[in-house]
């Protein structure tokens, strides 16, 4: 991946088309390891990557075509790693986890940078016909930055003991991310979206309190706290709008999914624990948990948006008919807006165009708000924070794996503030 990173003349579209194969191969190699990563970083990156080249996403860009030849050796090595005898020693398994995540980190940064440069080229040309492509490039760039951020939290993961508040929160975040993505893609319904959004709202409220506590403990400096707080509040507000519209489109079908509710509530509860007065500075891992949560939120918003764009988001016909008639009353239209048969039989149907537009707007805001929070969370990374000294415990720093971090730090940059 480092050789690919140093290559010149790479095509951004080819890199994006090849990225999903890299993420899938890394997931296969990860699944061969005898002990899984409790934070599920590779699994989460694979879930976030699968939607980047979905049919709805690549209509304008990157489209169909060749995949980057520069990534082919990386893919081959990952496939070979998945077929090799996995390591047995606990220390070797830990190194394998970090190396897989490091590959994804360097690769995500590469793809994000090339997408950004391609966007600059399109802006420079000033061709009005390229606006759909420019919008798609911006979207892919933001998604890749979220993936890069999530991968960075795995590479620079602090060495925290099992059973500590940070370790438990990291595991809870990983479980929530995987379960929520899986539920959205498997069911594709406004009912699931409603529950995901409501849990994101509750989590962001608890997360905001946790960042305040981290600031009090000196883990987060005043400048970072001032920059991140309005972004967190904005993300919570945006997800609340998603919750409201999804609730209206879920009228009469609001039974909760136990796995989703349990996983989301656990994350909220653990953030609330960090916000409590009993929390200590050593209990707070702002990189591995705070930044990781923000990347997850952005990924979930992107996945839901893809369902809308691909016309796969489903809702009860009665709820669609009721809401659209209330929003667009027409005296000359006395019948139902959706099929009478769908209404009579209580079917769940794909959202029509008018309904998709009503859901897409709040999801756009949630995606943008989460992206802004991810951008501002760059101050959480250890490269920036290494020059800061927490006021509560002067000697405390975030540790890195000596096997991986020094090498990667010299070749790849953390996301820019």
Secondary structure, DSSP 8 states (H G I E B T S, - for coil): -HHHHT-SS--HHHHHHHHHHHHHHHHHHHHTSSS--TT-HHHHHHHHHHTTTSTTTTTTSS-SS---GGGHHHHHHHHHHHHS----SHHHHHHHHHHHHHHHHHHHHHHHHHHHHHHHHHHHHT-GGGHHHHHHHHHHHHHHHHHHHHHHHHHT-----TTSHHHHHHHHHHHHHHHHHHHHHHH-BHHHHHHHHHHHHHHHHHHHHHHHHHHHTTSS-HHHHHHHHHHHHHHHHHHHHHHHHHHHTTTT-----HHHHHHHHHHHHHHHHHHSTT--GGG--IIIIIIHHHHHHHHHHHHHHHHHHTT--EEEHHHHHHHHHHHS--TT--S-SS-HHHHHTT-EEE--HHHHHHHHHHHHHHHHHHHHHHHHGGGGSHHHHTT---SSSTT------TTTHHHHHTT------
